[in-house]
Amino acid sequence: MKIGIDATCWWNQRGFGRMARELLSAMFALDSEHRFYLFIDQAPTESMNLPNIEIVQVFPDRPVTDAAVANSSRSVGDMVRLYKAVSDSPIDLMFFPAVYSWFPVPLKLPTVVTLHDAIAEHFPEMIFPDWKGRLFWTLKVRLALWQCQRVMTVSHAAKAEIEQYLGVGSESIDVISEAPNKLFRPTDNPAVCQNLRRRIGLPLNGKLIVYVGGLAPHKNLQGFLEGFALARESRQLEDVHVVLVGDYGGAGFHSNYGELQQLANDSRLKGLVHFTGFISDEDLVILYNDAMAVAMPSFSEGFGLPAVEAMACGTPVLSSDKGALPEVVGDAGIFFDPYDITSISRAITDMSTEHDLRQKLSNVAIARAGTFTWERAAKLALGHLEGAARRG
């Protein structure tokens, strides 16, 4: 089968770009008879130089990384160029690994679109900074759903949300998963951890609770920091710090950076909350291994990849009990109600003070993370694409 793939999102540094790179790389590595036609808008990477890959490069007016954010869109000219490139290619099916970079394709072509979640429909006021972004997103998603034959998503919780908030029938949604890169694994090198703390401005002593991701309101970081402040009032937390890793600006999506900075400077938290910005995957492995726990306090997640990456390093999770997080984290974390500051505070206190519990959760985390692999996800995805092509 000749599978066309929108690989324009390959270079994006947000979660959907990471997921696309990992999933597609695993698909290419499988021993299959398929040929992959990659539609890209930048020079191909060395990893794309494989016998089963055909490169179709389109030269756009606007890079997809700019066009895929909430307050922007592709130009009409770019859509025409991409449409023509797909029309002129001898493919049997078109696959979009992220709806963010969707563009129209011929209606006769079977199409599968990936929706990671329906959070933008569930919490629109928390995702979009203005009405324009909300309008662009709604139009793009509705057009993509109108054109595609099937939807792919990354968890059963996300599938349920897509059914509820976007009206897609259950029989039209296929579920795969995400997984940690093999780079994420347990290490034991205190000197390396100390060096990283110096380089990114973290205290050399003390326990770390690490959050990795965007700073949008639905991530509930304000609630988590309020819970952290409440836990400190009990005086049971000795030298515990919160580290926020990720994009400050939001890349066109809502960002609570200003509000979070203000809260971090509150007298209850001053000197205990640290913003690092983006860090490399190599440094992230070190930081996960150095952390007491990773925090996932969101009101909803379609999957929660940072949780699984941390678990692969043996780091337990302080997790919201909403969205896909219970499905993903399993027994490798302590759960809380993200709408209840007292519940958050209690979970932080338990994780910080109960050493034996942390060790037990750490052991479970490694085993649990091992059940998620990109090879398995790629096999499921290819199976779903084959089924979509057969149905036409």
WOFEN-V523138 format. One record per residue. N is the residue number from 1. RES is the residue in one small letter. OMEGA is omega as a letter, one per 20 degrees, with the letter a starting at -180 (999 if undefined). Layout:
# WOFEN-V523138
N	RES	OMEGA
N	RES	OMEGA
This chain:
# WOFEN-V523138
1	m	r
2	k	a
3	i	r
4	g	a
5	i	r
6	d	r
7	a	r
8	t	r
9	c	a
10	w	a
11	w	a
12	n	a
13	q	r
14	r	a
15	g	a
16	f	r
17	g	r
18	r	a
19	m	a
20	a	a
21	r	a
22	e	a
23	l	a
24	l	r
25	s	r
26	a	r
27	m	a
28	f	a
29	a	a
30	l	r
31	d	a
32	s	r
33	e	a
34	h	r
35	r	a
36	f	r
37	y	a
38	l	r
39	f	a
40	i	r
41	d	r
42	q	r
43	a	a
44	p	r
45	t	r
46	e	a
47	s	r
48	m	a
49	n	a
50	l	a
51	p	a
52	n	a
53	i	r
54	e	a
55	i	r
56	v	a
57	q	r
58	v	a
59	f	a
60	p	r
61	d	a
62	r	r
63	p	a
64	v	r
65	t	r
66	d	a
67	a	a
68	a	a
69	v	a
70	a	a
71	n	a
72	s	r
73	s	r
74	r	r
75	s	r
76	v	r
77	g	r
78	d	r
79	m	r
80	v	a
81	r	a
82	l	r
83	y	a
84	k	r
85	a	r
86	v	a
87	s	a
88	d	a
89	s	a
90	p	a
91	i	a
92	d	a
93	l	r
94	m	a
95	f	r
96	f	r
97	p	r
98	a	r
99	v	a
100	y	a
101	s	a
102	w	r
103	f	a
104	p	r
105	v	a
106	p	a
107	l	a
108	k	a
109	l	r
110	p	a
111	t	r
112	v	a
113	v	r
114	t	r
115	l	a
116	h	a
117	d	r
118	a	a
119	i	r
120	a	r
121	e	r
122	h	a
123	f	a
124	p	a
125	e	r
126	m	a
127	i	a
128	f	r
129	p	a
130	d	a
131	w	a
132	k	r
133	g	r
134	r	r
135	l	r
136	f	a
137	w	a
138	t	r
139	l	a
140	k	a
141	v	a
142	r	r
143	l	r
144	a	r
145	l	r
146	w	a
147	q	a
148	c	r
149	q	a
150	r	r
151	v	r
152	m	r
153	t	a
154	v	r
155	s	r
156	h	r
157	a	r
158	a	r
159	k	a
160	a	r
161	e	r
162	i	r
163	e	a
164	q	a
165	y	r
166	l	r
167	g	r
168	v	a
169	g	a
170	s	a
171	e	a
172	s	a
173	i	r
174	d	a
175	v	r
176	i	r
177	s	r
178	e	a
179	a	r
180	p	r
181	n	a
182	k	r
183	l	a
184	f	a
185	r	r
186	p	r
187	t	r
188	d	a
189	n	a
190	p	a
191	a	r
192	v	r
193	c	r
194	q	r
195	n	r
196	l	r
197	r	r
198	r	a
199	r	a
200	i	r
201	g	r
202	l	r
203	p	a
204	l	r
205	n	r
206	g	r
207	k	a
208	l	r
209	i	a
210	v	r
211	y	r
212	v	r
213	g	r
214	g	a
215	l	r
216	a	a
217	p	a
218	h	r
219	k	r
220	n	r
221	l	r
222	q	r
223	g	a
224	f	r
225	l	r
226	e	r
227	g	r
228	f	r
229	a	r
230	l	r
231	a	r
232	r	r
233	e	r
234	s	r
235	r	r
236	q	a
237	l	r
238	e	r
239	d	r
240	v	a
241	h	r
242	v	a
243	v	a
244	l	a
245	v	r
246	g	a
247	d	r
248	y	a
249	g	r
250	g	r
251	a	r
252	g	r
253	f	r
254	h	r
255	s	r
256	n	a
257	y	a
258	g	r
259	e	a
260	l	r
261	q	r
262	q	r
263	l	a
264	a	r
265	n	r
266	d	a
267	s	a
268	r	a
269	l	a
270	k	r
271	g	a
272	l	a
273	v	a
274	h	r
275	f	a
276	t	a
277	g	r
278	f	r
279	i	a
280	s	r
281	d	r
282	e	r
283	d	r
284	l	r
285	v	a
286	i	a
287	l	r
288	y	a
289	n	a
290	d	a
291	a	r
292	m	a
293	a	r
294	v	a
295	a	r
296	m	a
297	p	a
298	s	r
299	f	r
300	s	r
301	e	r
302	g	r
303	f	a
304	g	a
305	l	r
306	p	r
307	a	a
308	v	r
309	e	r
310	a	r
311	m	r
312	a	r
313	c	a
314	g	a
315	t	a
316	p	a
317	v	r
318	l	a
319	s	r
320	s	r
321	d	a
322	k	r
323	g	a
324	a	a
325	l	r
326	p	r
327	e	a
328	v	a
329	v	a
330	g	a
331	d	a
332	a	a
333	g	r
334	i	a
335	f	r
336	f	r
337	d	a
338	p	r
339	y	a
340	d	a
341	i	r
342	t	r
343	s	r
344	i	a
345	s	a
346	r	a
347	a	r
348	i	r
349	t	r
350	d	a
351	m	a
352	s	a
353	t	a
354	e	a
355	h	a
356	d	r
357	l	r
358	r	a
359	q	r
360	k	r
361	l	r
362	s	r
363	n	r
364	v	a
365	a	a
366	i	a
367	a	a
368	r	a
369	a	a
370	g	r
371	t	r
372	f	r
373	t	r
374	w	r
375	e	r
376	r	r
377	a	a
378	a	r
379	k	r
380	l	a
381	a	r
382	l	r
383	g	r
384	h	r
385	l	r
386	e	r
387	g	r
388	a	r
389	a	r
390	r	a
391	r	a
392	g	999
